[in-house]
Amino acid sequence: MTAFLVRRLLSTIPVLFGVLLLVFSMLHLVPGDPVKMMLGEFQTSPEQIAKLQSQLHLDEPLPQQFGRYVWNALHGDLGTSIRSNKPVTEEIMDNLPATLQLALAGLLIAGVLGISLGVLAAIKQYSWVDAGSMLVALIGVSMPSFWLGLLFIFALSLKVHLFPATGGGDLKHLVLPAVTLGLGASAIIARLTRSSMLEVMRHEYVTTARAKGIRESRVIIRHALKNALIPVVTIFGLQFGQLLAGTVVIETVFGRPGIGRLIVDAILNKDFPLVQGIVLVVAISYVVVNLIVDLLYAFLDPRIRYD
């Protein structure tokens, strides 16, 4: 297990280096002069342009710029926001907890709902439960999240007054955004869980467990579900990345604070250092979550540890 863990940790190093290189390249792949774009709506002089170029170290050779960027990033320095003149790290840390709260709540809803629907559909194959579960999954994966969010606001906030429509505060403000975010992911998890459960339940060890007289519920949960979750766990890492991306839309629709709205505002304001910092933090979060998923995958399937 230790060797597997070391291999997985070492494999993340080139990935993180590639992420740093791509994020650094964002500023230089933009057509035109990024400094003039950032100052485009202001009356600027050549001295002001030169000052901002010096502040962003754009007057240095590219290798030196990249080396400085990597060194500063390793020390938690992602630059300074052009608009607010605050450190980018501070801006992100002020907004990241709300986004992580939303993404994790959405992932929890997606996992509970998706696995439950998938298991029910598998053990009641070809019944109305199976058809109904897959219909819910189809609706969840087909309906755009912004439209679903607007429907929830109209039905459960404006008509019934069960939950607040916008803002971020207590748990009541989290319910509608989290459900909206999690429904799409739950559909994918439900379909994969169903197919995985159907495959596992045909195996001989499940038949043997039933022949021993073990209760059906224990056979399903302890023998079938644990093995069926092995491919499902892999999807959780991918879905977490999708949920982080989805927070951009959800935070805008529900008027919640978070890095989703922050990056939209940064793009509109052409605040490139802030955009770079947010993209880097999200990418690193995605890599870390996938590393955790790989380790969990090895825990569920011991064969992976010795591969």
N, C-alpha and C positions, 0 to 999 in steps of 0.2 A: 504493500500500500504506500509506503514511503517513497519508493522509486517512482510509482505512478504519479504521486503528488508532485515530486520534484520535476518530472518530465512535463507535467501540465503547467507548472509555474514558469519553467524555462520557455515553454512554447508561447507564453503570453508576451515575452519581451520583444520579439520582432513585430508582433501585432501592435503593441503599444508604440513602438518606434514608427511603424507605418502610419498609425493614427496621428502622431505628432507631425509627421512629414506632410500628410494631407491637409491637416488643419492649418499648418504654417503656409502651405501653398495657396490657401483660399484667398489671401490678401493679394497675391501676385498673379492669380489667374483671372481676376476681375478685369474686364476690358477697360482701358483708360487708366488714368492716374487715380488711385484710391484716395489720395489726400485731397485732390480737387473735388472728388465725389463727396467726401465727408464734409467739405466746407462749401459745397456748391450753392447752398441757399444764403450764404453770408457774403458780405463784401469783404474780400480778402486781398491782402497785399503779398508780394513775393516773399517778404520777410515772414509773414504768418505761415505761409505754405512751407517755407524752409524750416521754421520752428517746429511745426507738426511732423515733418519728415524726420527731423532730428529726434523728436520725442518718441516716434515709433521706430527709430533706428533704420529707416528706409534708405538712408544715405550711405549705409555700409554695404560691403559685398554680401551676396546671398549666403555663402557658407557661414560667414560670421554672424549674419542675422539668424540663421537657423540654429547655430550653436548657442547663441545668446537665448533664443526662444526656448530651447530644450532645457538649458541650465536654469532659467527662471521658472519654467513650468515644474521642474523637479523640486524647486524650493517654494512652490505654491504661489508664485508671482505670475499672473496671467495678463499683466498690463493694467492700463487705466482706461476707464470708459471715457470716450470723447465727449458725450453729452452731459453726464452727471459729474465727471471729474473724480469719480470714486474708483477705488481698486476693483477690477473685474471680479476677483475672488470674493470680495465683500458683497458685491451685487448678487452673485450667484448663491452664496451661502444664505443671504436673506430670503431668497425665493425658492431654493432647492427643497427645504423641508415640506412645503405645501405640495410640490409636484410629486415628491416621493410618497407622501401620504396618499395622494390620489392614485398614483400608479400601483402601489401595493394593495390599496383597497380594491381597485379594479381587478388586479390579478387574483386576489382572494375570492372575489365574487365569481370570476371566470372559472377558477379551479373548482370551487364547491358546486356551482351550477353545472359546469360542463361535465365533471366526473359523475355527478349524480344522474344527469340525463343520459350520459353514455352507458352507465351501468344498468339503469332501468331499461333502456332500449335493448341492451344485449340479452338480459335475462327474460325479457318479454318480447323476444324477436317475432316480427310479423304481426304483433297485436296492435291495438289502438294506442297503447302506451308507446310502442316503438315509433309508430307513425307520428304521434303527437310530439314526441321528443325531437325527432328529426325535423319536423315542421318548425318548431321553436328555434332549432339550430339554423335552419335555412333562413328564417326571418332575421335572426341575429346577425348572420354573416352578410346578408344582402342589403340591409337598411343602413344608409350612411349615418355615422355617429352624430353629425350636426343636426340632421333631421330628427333622429330619435331623441336627442336632447331637447329640441324645441317642442316635440310632442309631450315629453315629460313635464316641461315647464308649463305648458298650456293646461295639461290635464291635472297634474298633481300640485301645482303651485297656484295658478291663476283660478282654476275652477274649484278644486277641493281644499286648497290651502293647507296641505299636509307638510310640505317642505318649502324652504326658502327658494326663490327662483335664482338668485344670483348672490355672489359674495363668498367669502371664506371665513369661517368662524368655528362654531361647534360642529359636532358630528351630524347634525341635521343638514348643515350646508354641504356635507360630503356625500350624502346618500345618492342624490340624483346624478351628480357627475360620475360617481364611482360605478353605479349601475349602468349608466350610458356607456362608459368606457369598457366595462367588463363584459357586456352582452355579446359584442362581436367576437371577442377572444373565446368566450364560453362555447360559442357555436363550433369553432374549430376543435376545441378540446373535446367536446361531446362526440363529434363524429369520429375522431381518432380513438377515443376511449371505447366506443361501441365496437369498432372494427377490431381493436386489440383484444377486447374481452371475448368476442366471438371466436377469435383464433385460439386464445389461451384455453377456453372452456372445452375445446375439442381434444386437448392433450390428455395423455394417459394418466398423468398424476392427478388430474381433476376427477377423472372417472374412478381411479383407485380410492381417492378420498371419499367419494360418495358411496363406494362399495363398502367402506369401513363403517358406514353409518353415521358419519360426521354430519352435523346439522348443515342444511343448505346455506344458511346465512354465513356460517363459518367457512364453508368451502369457497363461497364467492369472495368474501373479504380477505381471508388469510391466504388462500391458495391461488385463486384466480386474479383478484384485483392487484395484489402486490406485483405479480409478474406482468400484468397488463399495463401497469403504470410506467414500465421501463421506457417505452418509446414516448409516452405522454410527457414524462419529465423533461425530455429534450425540447419539446415544444414550448415548455414554460419559459426557457431562456429566450427563445425567439419572440414569444408573445410579450415578454417584458419590454423588449426593444420596441415592439409595435405599440405597446401602451404608452411608453415614454414619448414616442412620436405623436400618438393620439392626444396627449395632453395639450398640445398646441391648439387643437380645435376645441376640445372640451373646456379648457380654461377661458378661451375667448367667448364661447357660447354662454357659459355660466358666470362670466365675469369674475373668475377666481384669480388670485395672485399665484405666481409660479413662474418657472423658467420658460414655459410655453409662451405665455403672454410676453415675458421679458424678451425672448428672442424675436418675436414678431415686432415689438417696438424697436428693438435694436436694428433689425433689417430695414424697417421703414425710415429710421433715423440715420441709416448708413453708419452705424457705430460698429465698425469692423472688429476692433479688439474685443468688444463684448460678445459679438457673434462667434468669433473664434473661441473664446473661453467657454461659452455655453456648449458649442459643438464638441469641444474636447472633453468636457466633463460628462456629457451624455454618452459619448463614445467609450470613455473609460468605464463608466457605469455598466454599459452593455457588455464589455469584455469581462469585467469582474463577475457579473451575474452568470455569464456563460461558463466561467471557470467553476463557480459554485455548482451549477447544474451538472457539469462533467463529474465533479466529485460526488455529487448525490447519485448520479447515474452509476458510478462505480460501486457505491454502497448498496444500491438495489441489485446490481448484477455483479457478483464477485468475479466472474470471468474476465471483466474488463480490467481489474487490478493486475492480472497476471498476463495480460496480452502483450 
